[in-house]
């Protein structure tokens, strides 16, 4: 079983974290085999929100759902499933997950990941998740890349672990991550530039002007297309991530889901000293109104996130 210091994890959550870690180790082996493990990036249908599902999306969802039975999780909500699933009638917790983030990168050997969020279970499944993001009691991501990494928080700092493949154990490497204050990078999908709102365009143009503009320093542009990879880079060396609302049909609220992606990443980032908003308001002050609700998302170094909010007026 993964060797994570029990002093850093609430006892009641230990079975859940152990199940997540053990499953991620199995999943990392499948991912490492790439095409030798089958056509992991093949389309196998659509989820309830119309996004194409890859074979690995479905596989990861099935693996995590099975592993979490009997661990104290009463309700399981997945980006890959339309409704909440009851795992354990006597469980005290509700877990939301994007089982495989970054599906478009499966076939090109770029970092992908798993995102999870834990709440105390409410009276029914949906009510357990449709609440303020600040009600989360734990959140994290597992990144499958050159290293398999686990970042998680229980509301007292963000911890970072790396998988030792020889021992099949996650080993603590940082007990309290600190997101760098100074930002030298920004991340946004520039192909959507013509659809951006004026505040987002103004911020990007400010970054592009570099040392000749208001920032007085050059900024590098990054875009991976995997939220886990983007988040880990920003937690490690600072910067800003933007997935804003724009003028395209069905993008008026961005594309990232509040319950499965935005809320947990905001919790992690803020616990590391960064900030996370929907462009204006702090994510942790907001409440999800629907299980698969989408929300604009801006996070990273505090001064940059505050600047974007200021540009929104």
C-alpha positions, 0 to 999 in steps of 0.5 A: 500500500502507498507509504504516505505519512499518516500524520499528514492525513486525517484518519477517517480519510486514510482508506479513501486516499489509499484507494486513490493512490493504489488505483493511480499506481495501476493506472500509471502502469497502463498509461506508461504502456501507451499503445501496447495497452491498446487504443487508449485514445480511441473515441468510445462515445460521449458523456452526458455533456456532449464531450467525446469519451476516450477509452482511457476515460471510461477505464479510469472511471471504472477503476476508481469507482470500484476501488472506492467501494468500502472506503467510506465514500457514500456518494461518487460523482464523476465527470464521465457519468451523468448522475451521482452513484451511491457506493456505501449507504453508511459512508460519511463522504462524497467524492467527485472526480475527473478520472482522466483529465487531458484526454486529448493528450493521451496519444501524444505522451503528454502529462495527463491526470486525475482530479479529485475532491472530497466533501462530507456527505449530505442527505442526498447525492447531488446535495453533497456536491452542490455547495460552496467550494469552501466546503471541500475537506480535501482535494488533489490531483495525480499527474501521470508524466515523466514522474507520477505525482500526487498533490493534495490538501486537507485545508492546511497547506498543499502537499506534494508526493512523487511515486517511487516506481521501485517501491510502488510508494508515494513519497513526500517531497514537499509538506507545504508547497508555495506558489511563487509570487512573481509570474513570468508565464501565462497560459491560455488557448490563443486560438480563441483570441477572436472570441475573447471578452475585452478584459481578457484580451487586454490582459493578454496584450499587456503580457505580450507587450512585456518589458515595453508595457505596463508589466515592465518584464517579458512574459512567456506563453504556455499552453498544454491542454491538460489542466493537471499539467498546467496546475502543476507547472504553476504551483511549481514555478508560478504564472497564470492560467486562464480558461475564460468565458468567450463569445462562442455558443456554449462557452459563455461559462467557459468549459471547465466543470465547477465540481470536478475541476475548478473547485478542487484546483482552486482549493489546492492553489489557494492552499499554496498561496495563490488565488483562483477566481472566475475572472472576478469572484473567488471560486471558493466563495461560489456554489455549484448549481448543477452537477456538471455546471461549467465555470470560467477559471483564472488562477495562479500568482496572486498579483496576476489574478488580482490584475485580471479581476481589476480589468473586469472592473 
